[in-house]
Amino acid sequence: MVIADGKINVSEVEFIQKIAKRMGISDEDVISLFKNPQPSQPLFSEVERITHFYKLILVMNVDNETHEKEVVALKNFGLKMGIRPMVADQVLKKMEQYENKIVPAKELLKIFKIYYN
């Protein structure tokens, strides 16, 4: 598995498990994916892409550290989902304005609407 900052800590794993639980994925399946990564499936709707991208940002920030390698990886994943690097920059900038770096959904959608009219 490629880990952008070279390590994965307990808070990152726990966050991933919380997201997985909401999606109906068991802890065993999550651990299995860490051991045997699978290619991702394309996301088709705009809402799915925005949601997935935002979850990636939250995972990146769960350890309260943002490394340049993580930002590069995030932008690369975003590009694969059809998300422009400028959007990633704006979301990351906006996150700094909020406690725990969690941007309200309305604000997040405003950013996407600017770039995807």
Long-range contacts (C-beta under 8 A, 24 or more apart in sequence): 1-34, 1-37, 2-73, 4-60, 4-67, 4-69, 4-70, 4-72, 4-73, 4-74, 5-65, 5-67, 5-69, 5-70, 6-69, 9-63, 11-62, 11-63, 12-59, 12-62, 12-63, 15-58, 15-59, 15-62, 16-59, 19-55, 19-59, 43-81, 46-112, 46-116, 49-81, 49-82, 49-83, 50-83, 50-108, 50-109, 50-112, 52-81, 53-77, 53-78, 53-81, 53-83, 53-88, 53-91, 54-91, 54-103, 54-108, 57-88, 57-91, 57-92, 57-95, 58-101, 58-102, 61-95, 61-101, 66-92, 84-115, 86-115, 87-111, 87-112, 87-115, 90-114, 90-115
